[in-house]
């Protein structure tokens, strides 16, 4: 089978269940498929150093910051994340370069009979592909982001140098459990025997889950914000007030390319992970840290996190989509100066839509749209649900048409925000 890249991608999407498209039915409750694929590839998951990152919000930002810092320190760094925004190859990167389309084609051709025998999900196949690529390209360390949950996530076949858990909030309750404790214990499933674990923030409802698990596995545990005191100075600027290495003050000021005061929690987690890696003998200087944080997007090619698309009017998009993610986004919006707020909004069916809609500002003009995926909530239905919460606006199904209409209606002093779903942001032209 010597197929083109597009044929191979179509094959992966059409023959393997994809969570993005079909939802919960694509989620497999154990690691057997991933282990079977890895075995057929000579167990690549055991052949490179890694950092494993889980959490509800913040795991993507934290993964990219860590990868950027490691790249700045001169390490050949793999990065595995999901979902992609524009192109499948975004999921697998080395030093910010996406996996080649040739490798994707070659992998599927080599593995066709194994894929047909094992019948993995799309995500399981992609994880195996990433690990195979990292070994083939001889990465020195890889940052591996969990897809969903942790304990049963396909990525959980690795034994990392350090595990990072960013934040626990409501998401995918149908799969992970209906209490924060249940969700936390799924995420805690990435804690491995004797492997240090960093928890970005203390959350009273769930911190015991992590402490208990780390005692069971004899894993040294760090609550990052206890050790790294950070002050947000606004506009992506942070000052480290103290760290395990003592009081620091002005010389440790970081300018983050990832904007948003909420990065404070992620930054603490990232610094604590770097602290663990340095103890393990990795050579990472203060300058490497500053450079990685200041150039995260440039070094890793991250898209869609509080991304500015235009100045007058100010147009921003963000992939935040659950309750906690939207609260952070709204907090950011309140720090901006504008006359009128326009919001282009779309969502998927299986989210806590009402909870999120109840948070959105009634004073904004809304443009209700829908992404071109089966899981998208119909724009008309979204508008009806939004009206219940006093949110008014028009239905324009196509994301780019909705944005164009918002631009027509906006004055240069207004602000346009596009979000509600990763898939809405993914459809913006010229992102």
PAVOPA-234270 format. One record per residue (C-alpha): chain; residue number from 1; x, y, z negated; residue in one letter. Coordinates in steps of 0.1 Angstrom, whole numbers, plus 5000, padded with zeros to 4 digits. Layout:
+-------+-----+------+------+------+-----+
: chain :   n :    X :    Y :    Z : res :
+-------+-----+------+------+------+-----+
:     A : NUM :    X :    Y :    Z :   A :
...
+-------+-----+------+------+------+-----+
end
This chain:
+-------+-----+------+------+------+-----+
: chain :   n :    X :    Y :    Z : res :
+-------+-----+------+------+------+-----+
:     A :   1 : 5000 : 5000 : 5000 :   X :
:     A :   2 : 5019 : 5031 : 5012 :   X :
:     A :   3 : 4993 : 5057 : 5006 :   X :
:     A :   4 : 4995 : 5095 : 5005 :   X :
:     A :   5 : 4995 : 5113 : 4972 :   X :
:     A :   6 : 4959 : 5123 : 4976 :   X :
:     A :   7 : 4948 : 5087 : 4982 :   X :
:     A :   8 : 4967 : 5076 : 4952 :   X :
:     A :   9 : 4951 : 5102 : 4930 :   X :
:     A :  10 : 4916 : 5093 : 4944 :   X :
:     A :  11 : 4924 : 5057 : 4935 :   X :
:     A :  12 : 4934 : 5065 : 4900 :   X :
:     A :  13 : 4902 : 5086 : 4895 :   X :
:     A :  14 : 4878 : 5063 : 4912 :   X :
:     A :  15 : 4890 : 5029 : 4900 :   X :
:     A :  16 : 4899 : 5038 : 4864 :   X :
:     A :  17 : 4874 : 5053 : 4839 :   X :
:     A :  18 : 4882 : 5090 : 4833 :   X :
:     A :  19 : 4872 : 5106 : 4800 :   X :
:     A :  20 : 4871 : 5141 : 4816 :   X :
:     A :  21 : 4844 : 5129 : 4841 :   X :
:     A :  22 : 4824 : 5103 : 4823 :   X :
:     A :  23 : 4830 : 5110 : 4786 :   X :
:     A :  24 : 4830 : 5085 : 4758 :   X :
:     A :  25 : 4827 : 5053 : 4779 :   X :
:     A :  26 : 4863 : 5058 : 4791 :   X :
:     A :  27 : 4877 : 5057 : 4755 :   X :
:     A :  28 : 4892 : 5023 : 4746 :   X :
:     A :  29 : 4893 : 5013 : 4710 :   X :
:     A :  30 : 4928 : 4997 : 4709 :   X :
:     A :  31 : 4963 : 4999 : 4723 :   X :
:     A :  32 : 4964 : 4966 : 4741 :   X :
:     A :  33 : 4961 : 4980 : 4777 :   X :
:     A :  34 : 4988 : 5005 : 4771 :   X :
:     A :  35 : 5011 : 4979 : 4756 :   X :
:     A :  36 : 5004 : 4955 : 4786 :   X :
:     A :  37 : 5013 : 4983 : 4811 :   X :
:     A :  38 : 5044 : 4992 : 4791 :   X :
:     A :  39 : 5055 : 4955 : 4790 :   X :
:     A :  40 : 5052 : 4953 : 4828 :   X :
:     A :  41 : 5075 : 4983 : 4830 :   X :
:     A :  42 : 5101 : 4969 : 4807 :   X :
:     A :  43 : 5088 : 4988 : 4776 :   X :
:     A :  44 : 5098 : 5023 : 4784 :   X :
:     A :  45 : 5081 : 5036 : 4753 :   X :
:     A :  46 : 5110 : 5022 : 4732 :   X :
:     A :  47 : 5138 : 5038 : 4753 :   X :
:     A :  48 : 5136 : 5076 : 4746 :   X :
:     A :  49 : 5135 : 5098 : 4716 :   X :
:     A :  50 : 5102 : 5116 : 4711 :   X :
:     A :  51 : 5081 : 5140 : 4690 :   X :
:     A :  52 : 5044 : 5130 : 4686 :   X :
:     A :  53 : 5018 : 5158 : 4683 :   X :
:     A :  54 : 4982 : 5153 : 4673 :   X :
:     A :  55 : 4954 : 5177 : 4660 :   X :
:     A :  56 : 4921 : 5192 : 4671 :   X :
:     A :  57 : 4934 : 5227 : 4680 :   X :
:     A :  58 : 4970 : 5239 : 4684 :   X :
:     A :  59 : 4985 : 5206 : 4696 :   X :
:     A :  60 : 4989 : 5219 : 4732 :   X :
:     A :  61 : 5005 : 5252 : 4721 :   X :
:     A :  62 : 5027 : 5235 : 4696 :   X :
:     A :  63 : 5038 : 5209 : 4721 :   X :
:     A :  64 : 5048 : 5235 : 4747 :   X :
:     A :  65 : 5067 : 5256 : 4721 :   X :
:     A :  66 : 5086 : 5226 : 4709 :   X :
:     A :  67 : 5095 : 5216 : 4745 :   X :
:     A :  68 : 5106 : 5252 : 4753 :   X :
:     A :  69 : 5129 : 5253 : 4722 :   X :
:     A :  70 : 5145 : 5219 : 4730 :   X :
:     A :  71 : 5150 : 5230 : 4766 :   X :
:     A :  72 : 5166 : 5262 : 4753 :   X :
:     A :  73 : 5189 : 5241 : 4732 :   X :
:     A :  74 : 5201 : 5223 : 4763 :   X :
:     A :  75 : 5183 : 5190 : 4759 :   X :
:     A :  76 : 5167 : 5173 : 4789 :   X :
:     A :  77 : 5132 : 5175 : 4776 :   X :
:     A :  78 : 5101 : 5155 : 4787 :   X :
:     A :  79 : 5066 : 5169 : 4781 :   X :
:     A :  80 : 5034 : 5149 : 4783 :   X :
:     A :  81 : 5001 : 5167 : 4779 :   X :
:     A :  82 : 4965 : 5165 : 4790 :   X :
:     A :  83 : 4942 : 5174 : 4806 :   X :
:     A :  84 : 4957 : 5192 : 4836 :   X :
:     A :  85 : 4942 : 5224 : 4848 :   X :
:     A :  86 : 4949 : 5225 : 4885 :   X :
:     A :  87 : 4970 : 5195 : 4895 :   X :
:     A :  88 : 4975 : 5160 : 4881 :   X :
:     A :  89 : 5013 : 5164 : 4881 :   X :
:     A :  90 : 5010 : 5191 : 4853 :   X :
:     A :  91 : 5006 : 5163 : 4828 :   X :
:     A :  92 : 5041 : 5150 : 4831 :   X :
:     A :  93 : 5070 : 5174 : 4831 :   X :
:     A :  94 : 5108 : 5174 : 4826 :   X :
:     A :  95 : 5124 : 5208 : 4817 :   X :
:     A :  96 : 5092 : 5225 : 4829 :   X :
:     A :  97 : 5093 : 5208 : 4864 :   X :
:     A :  98 : 5062 : 5187 : 4872 :   X :
:     A :  99 : 5066 : 5151 : 4881 :   X :
:     A : 100 : 5071 : 5147 : 4919 :   X :
:     A : 101 : 5041 : 5135 : 4940 :   X :
:     A : 102 : 5065 : 5109 : 4954 :   X :
:     A : 103 : 5070 : 5093 : 4920 :   X :
:     A : 104 : 5032 : 5092 : 4914 :   X :
:     A : 105 : 5027 : 5074 : 4947 :   X :
:     A : 106 : 5056 : 5050 : 4940 :   X :
:     A : 107 : 5043 : 5042 : 4905 :   X :
:     A : 108 : 5008 : 5033 : 4917 :   X :
:     A : 109 : 5022 : 5013 : 4946 :   X :
:     A : 110 : 5046 : 4994 : 4923 :   X :
:     A : 111 : 5019 : 4989 : 4896 :   X :
:     A : 112 : 4988 : 4982 : 4918 :   X :
:     A : 113 : 4985 : 4945 : 4909 :   X :
:     A : 114 : 4991 : 4952 : 4872 :   X :
:     A : 115 : 4966 : 4980 : 4872 :   X :
:     A : 116 : 4940 : 4957 : 4888 :   X :
:     A : 117 : 4948 : 4929 : 4863 :   X :
:     A : 118 : 4948 : 4951 : 4831 :   X :
:     A : 119 : 4921 : 4975 : 4843 :   X :
:     A : 120 : 4933 : 5004 : 4821 :   X :
:     A : 121 : 4916 : 5037 : 4817 :   X :
:     A : 122 : 4929 : 5067 : 4837 :   X :
:     A : 123 : 4946 : 5080 : 4806 :   X :
:     A : 124 : 4963 : 5047 : 4797 :   X :
:     A : 125 : 4977 : 5045 : 4832 :   X :
:     A : 126 : 4989 : 5081 : 4831 :   X :
:     A : 127 : 5007 : 5075 : 4797 :   X :
:     A : 128 : 5025 : 5045 : 4811 :   X :
:     A : 129 : 5035 : 5065 : 4842 :   X :
:     A : 130 : 5049 : 5093 : 4820 :   X :
:     A : 131 : 5070 : 5070 : 4799 :   X :
:     A : 132 : 5083 : 5052 : 4830 :   X :
:     A : 133 : 5093 : 5086 : 4845 :   X :
:     A : 134 : 5110 : 5098 : 4813 :   X :
:     A : 135 : 5131 : 5067 : 4812 :   X :
:     A : 136 : 5139 : 5068 : 4850 :   X :
:     A : 137 : 5150 : 5104 : 4846 :   X :
:     A : 138 : 5169 : 5098 : 4814 :   X :
:     A : 139 : 5153 : 5124 : 4792 :   X :
:     A : 140 : 5170 : 5130 : 4759 :   X :
:     A : 141 : 5138 : 5137 : 4740 :   X :
:     A : 142 : 5102 : 5139 : 4750 :   X :
:     A : 143 : 5073 : 5159 : 4734 :   X :
:     A : 144 : 5042 : 5136 : 4736 :   X :
:     A : 145 : 5008 : 5152 : 4730 :   X :
:     A : 146 : 4980 : 5129 : 4718 :   X :
:     A : 147 : 4950 : 5128 : 4742 :   X :
:     A : 148 : 4922 : 5121 : 4717 :   X :
:     A : 149 : 4923 : 5113 : 4680 :   X :
:     A : 150 : 4956 : 5095 : 4673 :   X :
:     A : 151 : 4953 : 5060 : 4658 :   X :
:     A : 152 : 4939 : 5045 : 4690 :   X :
:     A : 153 : 4952 : 5070 : 4715 :   X :
:     A : 154 : 4973 : 5054 : 4742 :   X :
:     A : 155 : 5003 : 5076 : 4733 :   X :
:     A : 156 : 5004 : 5059 : 4698 :   X :
:     A : 157 : 5027 : 5031 : 4711 :   X :
:     A : 158 : 5058 : 5053 : 4705 :   X :
:     A : 159 : 5079 : 5055 : 4673 :   X :
:     A : 160 : 5089 : 5092 : 4673 :   X :
:     A : 161 : 5116 : 5111 : 4654 :   X :
:     A : 162 : 5089 : 5131 : 4637 :   X :
:     A : 163 : 5051 : 5134 : 4639 :   X :
:     A : 164 : 5032 : 5167 : 4639 :   X :
:     A : 165 : 4996 : 5171 : 4631 :   X :
:     A : 166 : 4983 : 5207 : 4637 :   X :
:     A : 167 : 4947 : 5212 : 4626 :   X :
:     A : 168 : 4916 : 5192 : 4620 :   X :
:     A : 169 : 4882 : 5204 : 4631 :   X :
:     A : 170 : 4850 : 5192 : 4647 :   X :
:     A : 171 : 4855 : 5176 : 4681 :   X :
:     A : 172 : 4846 : 5143 : 4697 :   X :
:     A : 173 : 4826 : 5132 : 4666 :   X :
:     A : 174 : 4809 : 5105 : 4686 :   X :
:     A : 175 : 4843 : 5088 : 4689 :   X :
:     A : 176 : 4863 : 5099 : 4659 :   X :
:     A : 177 : 4838 : 5101 : 4631 :   X :
:     A : 178 : 4812 : 5124 : 4617 :   X :
:     A : 179 : 4831 : 5139 : 4588 :   X :
:     A : 180 : 4864 : 5159 : 4588 :   X :
:     A : 181 : 4879 : 5131 : 4566 :   X :
:     A : 182 : 4871 : 5105 : 4592 :   X :
:     A : 183 : 4885 : 5127 : 4620 :   X :
:     A : 184 : 4916 : 5133 : 4599 :   X :
:     A : 185 : 4922 : 5097 : 4593 :   X :
:     A : 186 : 4921 : 5090 : 4630 :   X :
:     A : 187 : 4948 : 5118 : 4635 :   X :
:     A : 188 : 4968 : 5104 : 4606 :   X :
:     A : 189 : 4970 : 5072 : 4626 :   X :
:     A : 190 : 5001 : 5086 : 4643 :   X :
:     A : 191 : 5020 : 5086 : 4610 :   X :
:     A : 192 : 5046 : 5058 : 4613 :   X :
:     A : 193 : 5066 : 5039 : 4586 :   X :
:     A : 194 : 5095 : 5060 : 4574 :   X :
:     A : 195 : 5090 : 5086 : 4601 :   X :
:     A : 196 : 5087 : 5122 : 4588 :   X :
:     A : 197 : 5054 : 5140 : 4593 :   X :
:     A : 198 : 5047 : 5177 : 4594 :   X :
:     A : 199 : 5012 : 5191 : 4588 :   X :
:     A : 200 : 5009 : 5226 : 4602 :   X :
:     A : 201 : 4983 : 5239 : 4578 :   X :
:     A : 202 : 4968 : 5228 : 4544 :   X :
:     A : 203 : 4931 : 5222 : 4548 :   X :
:     A : 204 : 4916 : 5213 : 4514 :   X :
:     A : 205 : 4890 : 5189 : 4528 :   X :
:     A : 206 : 4916 : 5167 : 4545 :   X :
:     A : 207 : 4950 : 5172 : 4530 :   X :
:     A : 208 : 4946 : 5141 : 4507 :   X :
:     A : 209 : 4941 : 5119 : 4538 :   X :
:     A : 210 : 4976 : 5128 : 4550 :   X :
:     A : 211 : 4992 : 5125 : 4516 :   X :
:     A : 212 : 4977 : 5091 : 4510 :   X :
:     A : 213 : 4987 : 5078 : 4544 :   X :
:     A : 214 : 5023 : 5092 : 4541 :   X :
:     A : 215 : 5026 : 5074 : 4507 :   X :
:     A : 216 : 5014 : 5041 : 4523 :   X :
:     A : 217 : 5039 : 5044 : 4551 :   X :
:     A : 218 : 5068 : 5059 : 4530 :   X :
:     A : 219 : 5069 : 5088 : 4554 :   X :
:     A : 220 : 5084 : 5121 : 4541 :   X :
:     A : 221 : 5056 : 5147 : 4545 :   X :
:     A : 222 : 5059 : 5185 : 4549 :   X :
:     A : 223 : 5030 : 5210 : 4547 :   X :
:     A : 224 : 5046 : 5236 : 4570 :   X :
:     A : 225 : 5029 : 5267 : 4556 :   X :
:     A : 226 : 5041 : 5259 : 4521 :   X :
:     A : 227 : 5077 : 5261 : 4532 :   X :
:     A : 228 : 5076 : 5286 : 4560 :   X :
:     A : 229 : 5059 : 5319 : 4550 :   X :
:     A : 230 : 5051 : 5339 : 4581 :   X :
:     A : 231 : 5035 : 5373 : 4586 :   X :
:     A : 232 : 5017 : 5381 : 4619 :   X :
:     A : 233 : 5027 : 5416 : 4631 :   X :
:     A : 234 : 5003 : 5416 : 4660 :   X :
:     A : 235 : 5007 : 5411 : 4698 :   X :
:     A : 236 : 5025 : 5378 : 4694 :   X :
:     A : 237 : 5051 : 5392 : 4670 :   X :
:     A : 238 : 5058 : 5373 : 4638 :   X :
:     A : 239 : 5082 : 5377 : 4609 :   X :
:     A : 240 : 5095 : 5347 : 4589 :   X :
:     A : 241 : 5095 : 5358 : 4553 :   X :
:     A : 242 : 5110 : 5327 : 4538 :   X :
:     A : 243 : 5119 : 5291 : 4548 :   X :
:     A : 244 : 5134 : 5261 : 4530 :   X :
:     A : 245 : 5167 : 5278 : 4538 :   X :
:     A : 246 : 5158 : 5307 : 4515 :   X :
:     A : 247 : 5144 : 5342 : 4521 :   X :
:     A : 248 : 5150 : 5355 : 4556 :   X :
:     A : 249 : 5134 : 5389 : 4563 :   X :
:     A : 250 : 5140 : 5410 : 4594 :   X :
:     A : 251 : 5166 : 5389 : 4612 :   X :
:     A : 252 : 5140 : 5362 : 4617 :   X :
:     A : 253 : 5114 : 5380 : 4638 :   X :
:     A : 254 : 5099 : 5360 : 4667 :   X :
:     A : 255 : 5082 : 5374 : 4697 :   X :
:     A : 256 : 5059 : 5346 : 4710 :   X :
:     A : 257 : 5050 : 5344 : 4747 :   X :
:     A : 258 : 5018 : 5326 : 4735 :   X :
:     A : 259 : 4997 : 5354 : 4723 :   X :
:     A : 260 : 4972 : 5352 : 4695 :   X :
:     A : 261 : 4976 : 5357 : 4657 :   X :
:     A : 262 : 4963 : 5321 : 4653 :   X :
:     A : 263 : 4998 : 5310 : 4666 :   X :
:     A : 264 : 5010 : 5317 : 4630 :   X :
:     A : 265 : 4999 : 5282 : 4619 :   X :
:     A : 266 : 5013 : 5266 : 4650 :   X :
:     A : 267 : 5046 : 5285 : 4645 :   X :
:     A : 268 : 5050 : 5272 : 4610 :   X :
:     A : 269 : 5045 : 5236 : 4622 :   X :
:     A : 270 : 5070 : 5240 : 4651 :   X :
:     A : 271 : 5097 : 5255 : 4628 :   X :
:     A : 272 : 5092 : 5226 : 4603 :   X :
:     A : 273 : 5095 : 5200 : 4631 :   X :
:     A : 274 : 5127 : 5218 : 4643 :   X :
:     A : 275 : 5140 : 5216 : 4606 :   X :
:     A : 276 : 5135 : 5178 : 4606 :   X :
:     A : 277 : 5152 : 5175 : 4640 :   X :
:     A : 278 : 5182 : 5195 : 4628 :   X :
:     A : 279 : 5185 : 5172 : 4598 :   X :
:     A : 280 : 5185 : 5143 : 4622 :   X :
:     A : 281 : 5215 : 5158 : 4640 :   X :
:     A : 282 : 5200 : 5177 : 4669 :   X :
:     A : 283 : 5219 : 5209 : 4676 :   X :
:     A : 284 : 5193 : 5238 : 4677 :   X :
:     A : 285 : 5204 : 5274 : 4670 :   X :
:     A : 286 : 5184 : 5304 : 4658 :   X :
:     A : 287 : 5189 : 5318 : 4693 :   X :
:     A : 288 : 5175 : 5287 : 4709 :   X :
:     A : 289 : 5144 : 5290 : 4688 :   X :
:     A : 290 : 5139 : 5327 : 4696 :   X :
:     A : 291 : 5144 : 5321 : 4733 :   X :
:     A : 292 : 5121 : 5290 : 4734 :   X :
:     A : 293 : 5093 : 5309 : 4716 :   X :
:     A : 294 : 5097 : 5340 : 4737 :   X :
:     A : 295 : 5097 : 5321 : 4770 :   X :
:     A : 296 : 5074 : 5292 : 4763 :   X :
:     A : 297 : 5052 : 5298 : 4794 :   X :
:     A : 298 : 5081 : 5305 : 4817 :   X :
:     A : 299 : 5100 : 5274 : 4805 :   X :
:     A : 300 : 5071 : 5249 : 4805 :   X :
:     A : 301 : 5046 : 5263 : 4830 :   X :
:     A : 302 : 5017 : 5264 : 4805 :   X :
:     A : 303 : 4985 : 5278 : 4819 :   X :
:     A : 304 : 4952 : 5289 : 4804 :   X :
:     A : 305 : 4961 : 5299 : 4769 :   X :
:     A : 306 : 4950 : 5335 : 4763 :   X :
:     A : 307 : 4962 : 5342 : 4798 :   X :
:     A : 308 : 4959 : 5377 : 4812 :   X :
:     A : 309 : 4947 : 5377 : 4848 :   X :
:     A : 310 : 4942 : 5415 : 4853 :   X :
:     A : 311 : 4947 : 5448 : 4837 :   X :
:     A : 312 : 4920 : 5472 : 4847 :   X :
:     A : 313 : 4896 : 5459 : 4838 :   X :
:     A : 314 : 4914 : 5436 : 4813 :   X :
:     A : 315 : 4906 : 5399 : 4823 :   X :
:     A : 316 : 4916 : 5371 : 4800 :   X :
:     A : 317 : 4909 : 5334 : 4801 :   X :
:     A : 318 : 4914 : 5308 : 4774 :   X :
:     A : 319 : 4907 : 5270 : 4773 :   X :
:     A : 320 : 4895 : 5270 : 4737 :   X :
:     A : 321 : 4862 : 5252 : 4736 :   X :
:     A : 322 : 4853 : 5238 : 4701 :   X :
:     A : 323 : 4841 : 5258 : 4671 :   X :
:     A : 324 : 4876 : 5265 : 4656 :   X :
:     A : 325 : 4891 : 5273 : 4690 :   X :
:     A : 326 : 4863 : 5297 : 4698 :   X :
:     A : 327 : 4866 : 5315 : 4664 :   X :
:     A : 328 : 4903 : 5321 : 4672 :   X :
:     A : 329 : 4895 : 5335 : 4706 :   X :
:     A : 330 : 4868 : 5358 : 4693 :   X :
:     A : 331 : 4892 : 5370 : 4666 :   X :
:     A : 332 : 4916 : 5379 : 4695 :   X :
:     A : 333 : 4889 : 5397 : 4714 :   X :
:     A : 334 : 4880 : 5419 : 4684 :   X :
:     A : 335 : 4917 : 5432 : 4684 :   X :
:     A : 336 : 4912 : 5446 : 4719 :   X :
:     A : 337 : 4899 : 5480 : 4728 :   X :
:     A : 338 : 4873 : 5481 : 4755 :   X :
:     A : 339 : 4840 : 5497 : 4763 :   X :
:     A : 340 : 4819 : 5467 : 4773 :   X :
:     A : 341 : 4826 : 5430 : 4770 :   X :
:     A : 342 : 4816 : 5407 : 4799 :   X :
:     A : 343 : 4818 : 5369 : 4793 :   X :
:     A : 344 : 4819 : 5343 : 4820 :   X :
:     A : 345 : 4808 : 5311 : 4802 :   X :
:     A : 346 : 4803 : 5275 : 4809 :   X :
:     A : 347 : 4805 : 5243 : 4788 :   X :
:     A : 348 : 4802 : 5205 : 4789 :   X :
:     A : 349 : 4772 : 5185 : 4777 :   X :
:     A : 350 : 4788 : 5166 : 4749 :   X :
:     A : 351 : 4800 : 5195 : 4728 :   X :
:     A : 352 : 4785 : 5211 : 4698 :   X :
:     A : 353 : 4770 : 5238 : 4721 :   X :
:     A : 354 : 4747 : 5254 : 4696 :   X :
:     A : 355 : 4774 : 5258 : 4670 :   X :
:     A : 356 : 4796 : 5276 : 4695 :   X :
:     A : 357 : 4768 : 5298 : 4709 :   X :
:     A : 358 : 4759 : 5310 : 4674 :   X :
:     A : 359 : 4794 : 5325 : 4671 :   X :
:     A : 360 : 4794 : 5345 : 4704 :   X :
:     A : 361 : 4787 : 5383 : 4703 :   X :
:     A : 362 : 4752 : 5394 : 4713 :   X :
:     A : 363 : 4765 : 5427 : 4726 :   X :
:     A : 364 : 4783 : 5411 : 4756 :   X :
:     A : 365 : 4769 : 5407 : 4791 :   X :
:     A : 366 : 4769 : 5370 : 4800 :   X :
:     A : 367 : 4775 : 5352 : 4833 :   X :
:     A : 368 : 4765 : 5315 : 4828 :   X :
:     A : 369 : 4783 : 5291 : 4851 :   X :
:     A : 370 : 4791 : 5254 : 4854 :   X :
:     A : 371 : 4822 : 5235 : 4864 :   X :
:     A : 372 : 4821 : 5211 : 4892 :   X :
:     A : 373 : 4822 : 5179 : 4871 :   X :
:     A : 374 : 4793 : 5155 : 4860 :   X :
:     A : 375 : 4798 : 5164 : 4824 :   X :
:     A : 376 : 4791 : 5201 : 4829 :   X :
:     A : 377 : 4760 : 5215 : 4813 :   X :
:     A : 378 : 4737 : 5230 : 4839 :   X :
:     A : 379 : 4740 : 5268 : 4839 :   X :
:     A : 380 : 4702 : 5272 : 4836 :   X :
:     A : 381 : 4701 : 5250 : 4806 :   X :
:     A : 382 : 4731 : 5268 : 4790 :   X :
:     A : 383 : 4713 : 5302 : 4796 :   X :
:     A : 384 : 4682 : 5288 : 4778 :   X :
:     A : 385 : 4702 : 5276 : 4748 :   X :
:     A : 386 : 4721 : 5309 : 4747 :   X :
:     A : 387 : 4689 : 5330 : 4747 :   X :
:     A : 388 : 4680 : 5313 : 4714 :   X :
:     A : 389 : 4710 : 5330 : 4699 :   X :
:     A : 390 : 4703 : 5364 : 4714 :   X :
:     A : 391 : 4728 : 5361 : 4743 :   X :
:     A : 392 : 4716 : 5375 : 4776 :   X :
:     A : 393 : 4729 : 5375 : 4811 :   X :
:     A : 394 : 4725 : 5359 : 4845 :   X :
:     A : 395 : 4731 : 5325 : 4859 :   X :
:     A : 396 : 4758 : 5322 : 4886 :   X :
:     A : 397 : 4767 : 5286 : 4889 :   X :
:     A : 398 : 4801 : 5289 : 4907 :   X :
:     A : 399 : 4829 : 5300 : 4883 :   X :
:     A : 400 : 4846 : 5323 : 4908 :   X :
:     A : 401 : 4813 : 5339 : 4920 :   X :
:     A : 402 : 4804 : 5346 : 4883 :   X :
:     A : 403 : 4838 : 5362 : 4878 :   X :
:     A : 404 : 4834 : 5383 : 4910 :   X :
:     A : 405 : 4800 : 5395 : 4898 :   X :
:     A : 406 : 4815 : 5404 : 4864 :   X :
:     A : 407 : 4842 : 5424 : 4881 :   X :
:     A : 408 : 4817 : 5443 : 4902 :   X :
:     A : 409 : 4797 : 5452 : 4870 :   X :
:     A : 410 : 4827 : 5461 : 4849 :   X :
:     A : 411 : 4843 : 5495 : 4846 :   X :
:     A : 412 : 4881 : 5498 : 4844 :   X :
:     A : 413 : 4878 : 5502 : 4806 :   X :
:     A : 414 : 4858 : 5470 : 4801 :   X :
:     A : 415 : 4870 : 5435 : 4792 :   X :
:     A : 416 : 4861 : 5403 : 4810 :   X :
:     A : 417 : 4866 : 5370 : 4792 :   X :
:     A : 418 : 4863 : 5336 : 4809 :   X :
:     A : 419 : 4860 : 5304 : 4789 :   X :
:     A : 420 : 4839 : 5279 : 4771 :   X :
:     A : 421 : 4855 : 5248 : 4787 :   X :
:     A : 422 : 4889 : 5238 : 4800 :   X :
:     A : 423 : 4871 : 5229 : 4832 :   X :
:     A : 424 : 4857 : 5264 : 4837 :   X :
:     A : 425 : 4892 : 5279 : 4834 :   X :
:     A : 426 : 4906 : 5252 : 4857 :   X :
:     A : 427 : 4884 : 5264 : 4885 :   X :
:     A : 428 : 4895 : 5300 : 4885 :   X :
:     A : 429 : 4912 : 5308 : 4918 :   X :
:     A : 430 : 4948 : 5321 : 4916 :   X :
:     A : 431 : 4953 : 5309 : 4881 :   X :
+-------+-----+------+------+------+-----+
end
